[in-house]
Amino acid sequence: MTREEITEKLRNILASAADDGAEIAERATEDSDLAADLGLSSIGVLLMVIAIEERFGIKFGNVRLGSFRTVGDVVDYIQKSTA
């Protein structure tokens, strides 16, 4: 799966994980900070993780969610986990 495909699927997930999801999904880039730029709360991040696990068939396991600062960090993890 390409980075572009992962990013697009992640945008769809972001749209459902946040209060103003459509707006967030539209402006999300790989450089977007999950908290500062996209305004994801800890609950929003948790919902995003659950949706990612379901959509991509991966598990975050013992990974610290705080290690994901940007959308690109999440894309990197997904790409490594689905390779």
C-alpha positions as CSV (number, residue, x, y, z in Angstrom):
1,M,0.0,0.0,0.0
2,T,1.4,3.4,-0.9
3,R,1.8,6.3,1.5
4,E,-0.8,8.2,-0.4
5,E,-3.3,5.4,0.0
6,I,-2.6,5.1,3.7
7,T,-2.8,8.9,4.1
8,E,-6.2,8.9,2.4
9,K,-7.6,6.1,4.6
10,L,-6.2,7.9,7.6
11,R,-8.0,11.1,6.6
12,N,-11.2,9.2,6.5
13,I,-10.5,7.8,10.0
14,L,-9.6,11.3,11.2
15,A,-12.9,12.6,9.9
16,S,-14.8,10.2,12.2
17,A,-12.5,10.6,15.2
18,A,-12.9,14.3,15.8
19,D,-15.7,16.7,16.5
20,D,-15.1,18.7,13.3
21,G,-13.9,15.7,11.4
22,A,-14.6,16.8,7.8
23,E,-12.6,20.0,8.3
24,I,-9.8,18.2,10.0
25,A,-9.6,15.5,7.2
26,E,-9.5,18.2,4.6
27,R,-6.5,20.1,6.1
28,A,-4.6,17.0,7.3
29,T,-1.1,16.5,5.8
30,E,1.8,14.3,6.8
31,D,3.3,17.3,8.6
32,S,0.1,18.0,10.6
33,D,0.6,17.7,14.4
34,L,-2.2,15.5,15.8
35,A,-2.9,17.7,18.8
36,A,-1.7,21.2,17.9
37,D,-2.8,21.3,14.2
38,L,-5.7,18.9,14.2
39,G,-6.9,19.4,17.8
40,L,-7.3,15.7,18.6
41,S,-8.0,15.0,22.2
42,S,-6.8,11.9,24.0
43,I,-10.2,10.4,23.3
44,G,-9.9,11.3,19.6
45,V,-6.5,9.7,19.5
46,L,-7.9,6.5,21.1
47,L,-10.7,6.4,18.6
48,M,-8.3,6.9,15.8
49,V,-6.1,4.0,17.0
50,I,-9.0,1.6,17.3
51,A,-10.2,2.6,13.8
52,I,-6.6,2.1,12.4
53,E,-6.4,-1.3,14.0
54,E,-9.7,-2.3,12.4
55,R,-9.1,-0.7,9.0
56,F,-5.5,-1.9,8.5
57,G,-5.6,-5.2,10.5
58,I,-2.7,-4.2,12.7
59,K,-2.1,-3.9,16.5
60,F,-0.4,-1.0,18.2
61,G,0.6,-3.4,21.1
62,N,3.1,-1.8,23.4
63,V,3.7,1.3,21.3
64,R,3.3,4.5,23.2
65,L,0.7,6.7,21.6
66,G,2.8,9.7,22.6
67,S,5.4,8.7,20.1
68,F,3.1,9.7,17.3
69,R,3.3,13.4,17.0
70,T,2.3,13.9,13.3
71,V,0.1,12.3,10.7
72,G,3.4,11.2,9.0
73,D,4.5,9.4,12.1
74,V,1.2,7.4,12.0
75,V,1.6,6.7,8.3
76,D,5.2,5.5,8.9
77,Y,4.0,3.0,11.6
78,I,1.1,1.8,9.4
79,Q,3.4,1.3,6.4
80,K,5.9,-0.7,8.5
81,S,3.2,-2.8,10.1
82,T,1.5,-3.7,6.8
83,A,4.7,-4.4,4.8
